[in-house]
Amino acid sequence: MWSLPNLLTFSRILMIPVFVGVYFLPIPLNHQLAAVVFLLAAFTDWLDGYLARRMGLTSPLGAFLDPVADKLIVATALVLVVADRPALGLTLSAVVIIGREITISALREWMAEVGKRGIVAVSWLGKFKTVAQMTAITLLVFREPLLGLPTYRIGIWLLYAAVILTLWSMTAYLAAAWPTLSAEEENPGPGA
């Protein structure tokens, strides 16, 4: 339970209130510091998975907590960014990303119940989506230009790209699961 990968996952969950607190600190550079906290959390997402596989420390607890931690910090960051600068495109993007995460989590849970979880395992497309999403959110939280680059605008465009990848990956997962989802129940028995 207390393996290094699991500790990193727990740390990512504990970073959520730190991230929110720093985001609202009444000090200069609060958003830039919050972006660093978010980026650190995103890095632990990659690192805990890498270490778990490399060191042979995968566990049921880690397999459960890792995606929960990811979804919690992403949803939190999107809510903060939208609340801070409400705009139609940004709001719709957040709704699509959060909605996709809920949908795919429910799909994976259901597929696991019927013994077909492997059909909706994380794909390269899902990983690419995650990188685009985490980068976009980091830039949106950072907000201020960096080295003359308009980080917020770049973050918006990357978020739109992440939305496209989000919809694409969700469609791929649903298509892979469709034969199972649309199958009629075998031998329903009396009263079914």
C-alpha positions in Angstrom: 0.0 0.0 0.0 2.8 2.4 0.9 4.9 1.9 -2.2 6.6 4.9 -3.8 4.1 5.0 -6.8 1.2 4.9 -4.4 2.7 7.7 -2.3 3.2 9.8 -5.4 -0.5 9.2 -6.2 -1.5 10.2 -2.7 0.7 13.3 -3.0 -1.2 14.3 -6.2 -4.5 14.1 -4.3 -3.0 16.2 -1.4 -1.7 18.8 -3.9 -5.3 19.6 -4.9 -6.1 21.8 -1.9 -2.6 23.3 -2.1 -3.2 24.1 -5.8 -6.5 25.8 -4.9 -5.0 27.7 -2.0 -2.1 29.0 -4.0 -4.4 29.9 -6.9 -6.4 32.2 -4.5 -3.5 33.6 -2.6 -3.6 37.4 -2.6 0.0 37.8 -3.7 1.7 38.6 -7.0 2.5 35.5 -9.1 -0.1 33.4 -7.4 -1.3 32.0 -10.7 2.2 31.2 -11.8 2.9 29.4 -8.5 -0.4 27.5 -8.9 0.7 26.5 -12.4 4.0 25.1 -10.9 1.9 23.1 -8.4 -0.3 21.8 -11.2 2.7 20.9 -13.4 4.3 19.1 -10.5 1.1 17.1 -10.0 1.0 16.3 -13.7 4.6 15.1 -13.5 3.8 12.8 -10.6 1.1 11.3 -12.8 3.7 10.2 -15.3 6.3 9.3 -12.6 4.1 7.1 -10.5 3.0 5.0 -13.5 6.5 4.7 -14.8 7.9 3.7 -11.4 5.1 1.2 -10.8 5.8 -0.6 -14.1 9.6 -0.3 -13.8 9.8 -1.5 -10.3 7.0 -4.1 -10.5 5.0 -2.2 -7.9 1.6 -2.1 -9.6 -1.3 -2.6 -7.2 -5.0 -2.6 -7.1 -5.0 0.5 -4.9 -2.7 2.3 -7.3 -4.8 1.2 -10.3 -7.8 2.7 -8.6 -6.3 5.9 -7.2 -4.2 7.0 -10.1 -7.1 7.8 -12.5 -9.2 9.3 -9.6 -6.3 11.6 -8.7 -5.9 12.7 -12.3 -9.6 13.4 -12.8 -9.9 15.3 -9.5 -7.0 17.7 -10.2 -8.0 18.2 -13.9 -11.7 18.9 -12.9 -10.6 21.3 -10.1 -8.2 23.2 -12.4 -10.9 23.5 -15.2 -13.5 24.8 -12.7 -11.0 27.4 -11.4 -10.0 28.5 -14.9 -13.6 28.8 -16.1 -14.7 30.6 -12.9 -11.8 33.1 -13.2 -12.4 33.9 -16.9 -15.8 32.7 -18.0 -16.1 32.4 -21.8 -18.3 30.2 -23.9 -15.5 28.2 -25.6 -13.6 27.7 -22.4 -16.7 26.6 -20.6 -17.8 24.2 -23.3 -14.3 22.7 -23.4 -14.4 22.1 -19.6 -17.8 20.5 -19.9 -16.7 18.2 -22.7 -13.5 17.2 -20.9 -15.2 16.6 -17.5 -18.1 14.8 -19.2 -15.8 12.6 -21.1 -13.9 11.6 -17.9 -17.2 10.7 -16.2 -18.4 8.7 -19.2 -15.3 6.7 -19.7 -14.9 6.0 -16.0 -18.4 4.6 -15.9 -17.8 2.7 -19.1 -14.6 1.1 -17.7 -16.3 0.2 -14.5 -19.2 -1.4 -16.3 -16.8 -3.3 -18.7 -14.9 -4.5 -15.7 -18.1 -5.9 -14.2 -18.7 -7.9 -17.4 -15.1 -9.1 -17.5 -14.1 -7.0 -20.6 -12.1 -4.1 -19.1 -9.2 -4.7 -21.5 -11.3 -3.6 -24.4 -11.3 0.0 -23.0 -7.8 0.1 -21.6 -5.9 3.3 -21.9 -4.6 3.8 -25.5 -1.9 6.0 -27.0 -4.7 8.4 -28.1 -5.8 8.8 -24.5 -2.2 9.4 -23.4 -1.7 12.0 -26.1 -5.0 13.7 -25.0 -3.7 13.8 -21.4 -0.4 15.5 -22.4 -2.3 18.1 -24.5 -4.8 18.6 -21.7 -2.2 19.0 -18.9 -0.1 21.4 -21.0 -3.1 23.5 -21.9 -4.3 23.7 -18.3 -0.8 24.6 -17.0 -0.7 27.5 -19.5 -4.2 28.6 -18.7 -3.5 28.7 -15.0 -0.1 30.5 -15.6 -1.9 33.1 -17.7 0.9 35.7 -18.0 3.1 35.9 -21.1 6.3 34.0 -20.8 9.4 35.0 -22.9 7.1 37.0 -25.1 4.8 34.0 -25.7 1.0 34.5 -25.1 0.7 31.5 -22.8 -3.0 32.0 -22.2 -3.9 32.1 -25.9 -1.6 29.1 -26.5 -3.4 27.3 -23.6 -6.8 28.0 -25.2 -5.7 26.6 -28.5 -4.1 23.6 -26.9 -7.3 23.1 -24.8 -9.4 23.1 -28.0 -6.9 20.5 -29.4 -7.4 18.5 -26.2 -11.1 18.6 -26.7 -10.8 17.2 -30.2 -8.6 14.4 -28.8 -11.0 13.9 -26.0 -14.0 13.4 -28.3 -11.9 11.2 -30.6 -10.6 9.0 -27.8 -14.1 8.8 -26.3 -15.5 7.7 -29.6 -12.8 5.1 -30.0 -13.5 3.7 -26.5 -17.3 3.7 -27.1 -16.8 2.0 -30.5 -14.6 -0.7 -29.0 -17.2 -1.3 -26.2 -20.2 -1.1 -28.5 -20.5 -4.8 -29.3 -20.7 -5.5 -25.6 -22.9 -2.6 -24.8 -25.4 -3.5 -27.6 -25.4 -7.2 -27.0 -28.7 -8.7 -25.9 -28.6 -10.4 -22.5 -28.2 -14.2 -22.9 -30.8 -16.4 -21.0 -32.4 -13.6 -19.1 -34.4 -16.1 -17.1 -37.9 -15.7 -15.6 -38.9 -12.2 -14.5 -36.0 -10.5 -16.4 
